[in-house]
Amino acid sequence: MDFGDTPSESAFRAEARAWLEANAPAKGSPEAFNEMFNPGINAGREEEMAGRARAWQARLAADGWACLDWPTEYGGREASTMEAIIFEEEQGRYGVVMSIFMAALDMAAPTLMAWGTDEQKMRFLDPIRRGEMVFAQLFSEPNAGSDLAGLQTRAVRDGDEFVVNGQKVWNSYAHLADWGILLARTDSDVPKHQGLTYFFVEMDTEGLDPRPLRQITGGAEFNETFFDDVRVPAENVIGGVNNGWAVAQTTLNSERAAVGAQSSRVDVPALVKLARHKGQTGDPAVRQSLAEAWIRSEVLRYLGMRVYTALSQGTEIGPEASITKILAGDHIRDTSQTAMELLGPEGMLNDDSWVWQMVGHFAHKIGGGTPEIQRNVIGERILGLPREPRADKGIPFRDLKV
């Protein structure tokens, strides 16, 4: 397979590059642009970064560069897979990591396209594209992390609304979000996977309280979120009542692919630049580490192309996203470890993006499902290995003994 640009793709790349150079803030300087959006550099200033991200997404949308491969009816261009990849590559040269929009663009939107009604698609997709809606994922709970189906947050039907009570945790940017993706239990009399419902909930609803958690990075991206008689309109159910587990799989697969894609953008050229600055490029061990980092980034880039291709052909992202997720977590860990070895004692004093990346890499490995969960998915759904026996199979959730 030839991964080089065709003449039309080369022309598109030149067009994208010219637009970015003309429109990127800070006079198109990649370093300055990176400083505006890098979560590590902006640790403790998440609200300012969110405002800049909203403005940049709005500019992309206004000039037709947002969500390139979306259908035109939702504001996209119906661009080819390669054109979407090319723009992401060119934008990536500026160090743009729009993590605050991940839940909206890479979770809520794909799930809506797969499961939403026409009315829901028209209501949410274009505002998401324009950067008007920041979403938070409200899935994990203190007692149900990797065992997502074991969640305890309840949603009880009351006329045209559901009343929600419970607690969620590890909710990125929930304190800055406009909407949340909520998975809650609506039936306790069936096996636990069968009694869940998927909602969109407005984050300013009375009784909903996101509380930021200070992290080792110094930032506060994560939250724990409390629900106290929160009323959610029934029209905000996505995919049908008690069908939340199936709907959530679309979100989770998309999330794993997105986490993998963002992690694959670890700046390997910057790592080489650091090695040169430290005078270490002649060290055989350092050269080997740099080569391995480049190889990992290329493997992840090609895996990302497979994901884009599947999406462009109307195929839902499957368990292969777990492969990308695992490799991406290892990539960000190993690459940042190399950077810390190059920095030496300076790494204990410096507060740059490499340090933030090193101390924050645990979140990248856990987010979207732990490596152990991903390996189970790969083993069972790709390799066809026998499933681990489930002790709770067929037992109503309310009768489970913990």
Buried (B, 14 or more C-beta within 10 A) or exposed (E): EEEEBEEEBEEBBEBBBEBBBEBBBEEEEBEBBBBBBBBBBBBEEBEEBBEBBBEBBBBBBEEEBBBBBBEEEBBBBEBBBBBBBBBBBBBBBBBBBBBBBBBBBBBBBBBBBBBBEEEBBEBBBBBBBBBBBBBBBBBBBEEBBEEBBBBBBBBEEEEEBBBBBBBBBBBBBBBBBBBBBBBBBBBBEBBBBBBBBBBBBBBEBEEBBBBBBEBEBBBBBBBBBBBEEBBBBBEBBBBEBBBBBBBBBBBBBBBBBBBBBBBBBBBBEBBBEBBEEBEBEEBEEBBEBBEBBBEBBEBBBEBBBBBBBBBBEEEEBBBBBBBBBBBBBBBBBBBBBBBBBBBEEEBEEEEBBBBBBBBBBEBBBBBBBBBEBBEBBBBBBEEEEEEEEEEBEEBBBEEEEE
